[in-house]
Amino acid sequence: MRTKGAVKRARRKLTEDDVTVVEESLLKRAVAAAALGNAMEWFDFGIFAYLTVTISKVFLPAGDPTSNLVATFGFFAAAFIVRPIGGAVFGPIGDKIGRQKVLALTMILMAAGTLMIGLIPSYDTIGFWAPVLLLVARFVQGFSTGGEYGGAATFIAEYSPDKRRGFMGSWLEFGTLAGYVLGASIVTVLQYAMPEETLLSWGWRIPFIVAGPLGLIGLYLRLKLEETPAFQKQQEQAAERESQKTPFLKLFAENWRSLIVCIGLVLVFNVTDYMLLSYMPTYLETNLGQNATFGLILIVIVMILMMVVITFGGRLSDKFGRRPVLAAGCIGFIVLSWPALKLVQTGSGPGVFFGLLILGLVLVTFTSTMPSTLPALFPTIIRYGALAIAFNVSVSLFGGTTPLATQALIAGAKDAGYGWAEDIPAFYLMLAAVIGLVAVYFTKETASSPLMGSGPTVAHEDEIADVIKDYNDPSSELAQSDWAKDFSTSQMPVVSADGPVGDGSPDKASAGS
């Protein structure tokens, strides 16, 4: 019998049973359904941002336009207050009962909250209750969104082959942009086709009411999804080790470094995202005096161009790594934010367009890479819950407050007579990028590596032998990865000459097992 020390030094063998093969047809169907469902969710969430000025006139009493606009951005930010609660509720449930079931539930809630906004009477009709009901509807939206992104990103990441996770994950943000484009396009058509009186009377309600049938379509798509292979294997292992389960809070605490890194990455991702896609149309209208339709049309064109290149960004992260692509994005915002905003401030069509396009193309480094980077920070057993909580805490504190904070800072700087007041969006982006660069520095490279707590995932059976060969080759990238170091030592039986002294349970093995 081997000694205790000899067994501890032994390296866990990687077998064919440890490798998951995901058929191409199933992979495409899962990614498409998740991305389309995500598009429906973000259509619902995005139209509020594009109708901010109109909503401020419908749901608030007549008064100072600037104050009302800031108040409406407060309603926008209100949804982000409950997002961490939604993440804390939906995330652990998704880790317990499955990703697919929770994603179907978030779709129902988002559609209901959006439809509710479209049906609320105006302030002139019901007075004080109009903004109160609007706030309730935004809370429902925010609660739903708390379980959406983390779940959708986890779902796609767990379905994707290791060497293509960046490319597959980029389709999630393709769906997000598609939802934003659809919402912005409908709002643009309404603003162009309707007199302002008609828009304020009932026209603005159309995109919110459309959310009802769109939500049913998204629900159907998500109910047709199958659970991820990684979750299924995790459940099988949990059933086999029923007496050895590690409490969620203990696993959560053991991954505190990853939680902090996730918060930093999400900060730069969402501040830049909301600044460009949600706030810029309002900035053009209220601070630069541009026509509302003008700003929306340019944003739609920029988003369409982002959709064209976003999957190429995902491929780049698969080839060169997540960290280089993310670092390039942070440096891009530090260097280019101010020049891009100066182009926007020219007010000319070409100047505004190229300024927004510069910001959009730099943003693609995040939108194409974050869906594959963030889920890889956490082990399978707590991936949905940890990602949902960290993601939504960061979004609530920093991302969702971006329009409100930026508009308030500009108003305050103008009142104080500062000549650089209009440049505040650029300074805001640069500060976020500096924080993001620090987070990227502490992020472990996970490109082409299996997810923590899971075995390798491949697209074809003939790849299995190559993966096992790479794992057994000490000089290969896979063998030197953090995943391999964790896998090779996890769940190893510890035996002494006198008998068993350990069972390899999660409490004694690595938390990533």
HELIX and SHEET records of a PDB file:
HELIX    1   1 LYS A    4  ARG A    9  1                                   6    
HELIX    2   2 GLU A   16  ASP A   18  5                                   3    
HELIX    3   3 GLU A   24  TYR A   50  1                                  27    
HELIX    4   4 THR A   52  PHE A   59  1                                   8    
HELIX    5   5 PRO A   65  ILE A   81  1                                  17    
HELIX    6   6 ARG A   83  ILE A   97  1                                  15    
HELIX    7   7 ARG A   99  LEU A  119  1                                  21    
HELIX    8   8 TYR A  123  ILE A  126  1                                   4    
HELIX    9   9 TRP A  129  THR A  145  1                                  17    
HELIX   10  10 GLU A  148  TYR A  159  1                                  12    
HELIX   11  11 ASP A  162  ARG A  164  5                                   3    
HELIX   12  12 ARG A  165  ALA A  193  1                                  29    
HELIX   13  13 GLU A  196  SER A  201  1                                   6    
HELIX   14  14 GLY A  203  ARG A  205  5                                   3    
HELIX   15  15 ILE A  206  LEU A  223  1                                  18    
HELIX   16  16 PRO A  229  GLU A  240  1                                  12    
HELIX   17  17 GLU A  242  GLN A  244  5                                   3    
HELIX   18  18 PHE A  248  GLU A  254  1                                   7    
HELIX   19  19 TRP A  256  TYR A  274  1                                  19    
HELIX   20  20 MET A  275  TYR A  279  3                                   5    
HELIX   21  21 MET A  280  THR A  286  1                                   7    
HELIX   22  22 ALA A  292  PHE A  320  1                                  29    
HELIX   23  23 ARG A  322  GLN A  345  1                                  24    
HELIX   24  24 GLY A  349  THR A  367  1                                  19    
HELIX   25  25 MET A  370  THR A  373  1                                   4    
HELIX   26  26 PRO A  375  LEU A  377  5                                   3    
HELIX   27  27 THR A  380  ILE A  382  5                                   3    
HELIX   28  28 ARG A  383  SER A  394  1                                  12    
HELIX   29  29 VAL A  395  GLY A  399  3                                   5    
HELIX   30  30 THR A  402  ASP A  415  1                                  14    
HELIX   31  31 ALA A  421  ASP A  423  5                                   3    
HELIX   32  32 ILE A  424  TYR A  441  1                                  18    
HELIX   33  33 GLU A  461  GLU A  463  5                                   3    
HELIX   34  34 ILE A  464  ASN A  472  1                                   9    
HELIX   35  35 GLU A  477  GLN A  480  1                                   4    
HELIX   36  36 ASP A  482  THR A  489  1                                   8    
SHEET    1   A 2 THR A  20  VAL A  21  0                                        
SHEET    2   A 2 THR A 457  VAL A 458  1                                        
SHEET    1   B 2 VAL A 494  SER A 496  0                                        
SHEET    2   B 2 GLY A 499  GLY A 502 -1                                        
END                                                                             
